[in-house]
Amino acid sequence: MTDALKKNVPKATTIAAAAVIANIIWGTPFKLIKVMNNEMKISPEIFGNHYLGQVLATISLRFFIAGIMTLIFAKFIKQNIFNIKKRQWREVIIMGLLSTTAAYFFFNIANVNITSTINSTILAQSTIFFAAILAHFAYKNDKLTPIKVIGLVVGFMGLIISQLTGGVRLSDMFSF
């Protein structure tokens, strides 16, 4: 490795700390969204037919602020996150639209209709499976292999098992 590359590699403790912080941050939104909607008085009773629009507007504002914070942080740590090749922009946009925008659009619509934070968390984790499958089609170097397919099947089965409610019908498993 050249000295320039070694200089930009974070220490193992920094990576571990960042992973812990990321897990805490990614684990809290489900409950916080419900608290935020409650505190801001965003409810079907108040907004009626405009409820879903209000929820999506609030979520969009959250993502916009997060994007601005990311840009400020990247500037603060002197990272040029826009330094990608022209052909990579297409991939970034496609994955951004599919993996983030579409996934969170549908997740947040579901999240406002789910009362349990645990079920919200499980629902959110299902997006990982869809991202892995979409990556197969979007990237030449990230193809599904038999081992990856087995991992996806086992993981998805785990989500299904975690939703078992003791009912006898298949539809009982998914009673959010």
C-alpha positions as CSV (number, residue, x, y, z in Angstrom):
1,M,0.0,0.0,0.0
2,T,1.3,3.5,-0.8
3,D,1.7,6.1,1.9
4,A,-1.2,8.1,0.5
5,L,-3.5,5.1,0.8
6,K,-2.3,4.2,4.3
7,K,-2.9,7.7,5.5
8,N,-6.7,7.5,4.6
9,V,-7.3,4.1,6.2
10,P,-9.1,4.5,9.6
11,K,-7.9,2.6,12.7
12,A,-9.7,-0.5,13.7
13,T,-11.0,1.2,16.9
14,T,-12.4,4.0,14.7
15,I,-14.2,1.5,12.5
16,A,-15.6,-0.4,15.5
17,A,-16.8,2.8,17.2
18,A,-18.4,4.0,13.9
19,A,-20.1,0.6,13.5
20,V,-21.5,0.8,17.1
21,I,-22.8,4.4,16.5
22,A,-24.3,3.4,13.2
23,N,-26.2,0.5,14.7
24,I,-27.5,2.7,17.5
25,I,-28.6,5.4,15.0
26,W,-30.2,2.8,12.6
27,G,-32.0,1.1,15.5
28,T,-33.7,4.1,16.9
29,P,-35.7,5.7,14.1
30,F,-38.6,3.3,14.3
31,K,-39.6,4.4,17.7
32,L,-38.5,8.0,17.1
33,I,-40.7,8.3,14.0
34,K,-43.7,7.2,16.1
35,V,-42.8,9.7,18.9
36,M,-42.2,12.5,16.4
37,N,-45.5,11.9,14.7
38,N,-47.2,11.9,18.1
39,E,-45.4,15.1,19.3
40,M,-46.1,16.9,16.0
41,K,-49.7,15.8,16.2
42,I,-49.6,14.0,12.9
43,S,-52.5,11.6,13.0
44,P,-55.3,10.4,10.7
45,E,-57.8,11.9,13.0
46,I,-56.3,15.4,12.6
47,F,-55.2,15.3,8.9
48,G,-57.9,13.0,7.5
49,N,-57.3,12.4,3.8
50,H,-54.1,14.5,3.9
51,Y,-52.5,12.2,6.6
52,L,-50.3,10.2,4.2
53,G,-49.1,13.4,2.4
54,Q,-48.2,14.9,5.8
55,V,-46.3,11.8,6.8
56,L,-44.4,11.7,3.5
57,A,-43.6,15.5,3.7
58,T,-42.2,15.1,7.2
59,I,-40.1,12.1,6.2
60,S,-38.8,13.9,3.1
61,L,-37.8,16.8,5.3
62,R,-35.9,14.4,7.6
63,F,-34.0,12.9,4.6
64,F,-33.2,16.3,3.2
65,I,-31.7,17.4,6.5
66,A,-29.8,14.1,6.8
67,G,-28.4,14.7,3.3
68,I,-27.3,18.2,4.2
69,M,-25.7,16.9,7.4
70,T,-23.8,14.3,5.3
71,L,-22.5,16.9,3.0
72,I,-21.4,19.1,5.9
73,F,-19.7,16.1,7.6
74,A,-17.9,15.1,4.4
75,K,-16.7,18.6,4.0
76,F,-15.6,18.7,7.6
77,I,-13.5,15.6,7.3
78,K,-12.2,16.7,3.9
79,Q,-13.8,13.9,1.8
80,N,-14.9,14.8,-1.7
81,I,-17.9,12.5,-2.0
82,F,-18.6,13.8,-5.5
83,N,-15.3,12.5,-6.8
84,I,-16.7,9.6,-8.8
85,K,-16.5,8.7,-12.4
86,K,-19.1,9.9,-14.8
87,R,-20.4,6.3,-15.5
88,Q,-20.7,5.7,-11.7
89,W,-23.3,8.5,-11.4
90,R,-25.8,6.3,-13.2
91,E,-25.3,3.5,-10.7
92,V,-25.5,5.9,-7.8
93,I,-28.7,7.3,-9.0
94,I,-30.3,3.9,-9.8
95,M,-29.4,2.4,-6.4
96,G,-30.4,5.6,-4.6
97,L,-33.8,5.6,-6.2
98,L,-34.4,1.9,-5.8
99,S,-32.5,1.0,-2.6
100,T,-33.2,4.2,-0.6
101,T,-36.0,6.2,-2.0
102,A,-38.4,3.4,-3.0
103,A,-37.5,1.2,0.0
104,Y,-38.0,4.0,2.6
105,F,-41.1,5.3,0.8
106,F,-42.9,2.0,1.2
107,F,-41.3,1.4,4.6
108,N,-42.5,4.7,6.0
109,I,-46.0,4.2,4.7
110,A,-46.1,0.8,6.4
111,N,-44.4,2.2,9.6
112,V,-47.2,4.7,10.3
113,N,-49.7,1.8,10.1
114,I,-47.8,-0.6,12.4
115,T,-48.2,-0.1,16.1
116,S,-45.2,-2.3,17.3
117,T,-41.7,-0.9,17.1
118,I,-40.4,-4.5,16.9
119,N,-42.5,-5.2,13.8
120,S,-41.3,-1.9,12.3
121,T,-37.7,-3.0,12.8
122,I,-38.3,-6.4,11.3
123,L,-40.0,-4.8,8.3
124,A,-37.0,-2.5,7.8
125,Q,-34.5,-5.3,7.9
126,S,-36.3,-7.0,5.0
127,T,-35.0,-4.2,2.7
128,I,-31.6,-5.7,3.1
129,F,-32.7,-8.8,1.1
130,F,-34.1,-6.7,-1.7
131,A,-30.9,-4.6,-1.9
132,A,-28.9,-7.8,-2.2
133,I,-31.1,-9.1,-5.0
134,L,-31.1,-5.7,-6.8
135,A,-27.3,-5.5,-6.5
136,H,-27.1,-8.7,-8.6
137,F,-28.7,-6.9,-11.5
138,A,-27.0,-3.5,-11.0
139,Y,-23.4,-4.5,-10.5
140,K,-21.2,-6.9,-12.5
141,N,-19.0,-7.7,-9.5
142,D,-21.9,-8.5,-7.0
143,K,-23.6,-11.5,-8.5
144,L,-25.7,-13.9,-6.5
145,T,-23.9,-17.2,-5.8
146,P,-25.4,-20.4,-4.4
147,I,-24.0,-19.4,-0.9
148,K,-25.5,-15.9,-1.1
149,V,-28.9,-17.4,-2.2
150,I,-28.8,-19.8,0.8
151,G,-28.0,-16.9,3.1
152,L,-30.8,-14.8,1.7
153,V,-33.3,-17.7,2.1
154,V,-32.2,-18.5,5.7
155,G,-32.3,-14.8,6.6
156,F,-35.7,-14.3,5.1
157,M,-37.0,-17.5,6.8
158,G,-35.7,-15.9,10.1
159,L,-37.9,-12.9,9.4
160,I,-40.9,-15.0,8.7
161,I,-40.3,-17.1,11.9
162,S,-40.0,-14.0,14.0
163,Q,-43.4,-12.9,12.8
164,L,-45.2,-16.1,13.8
165,T,-48.1,-15.2,16.1
166,G,-49.3,-18.6,16.9
167,G,-52.1,-18.6,14.3
168,V,-52.8,-21.6,12.1
169,R,-53.2,-19.8,8.8
170,L,-50.4,-18.3,6.7
171,S,-52.0,-14.9,7.0
172,D,-51.7,-15.1,10.8
173,M,-47.9,-14.9,10.5
174,F,-48.1,-11.4,9.1
175,S,-50.5,-9.8,11.4
176,F,-48.8,-6.5,12.1
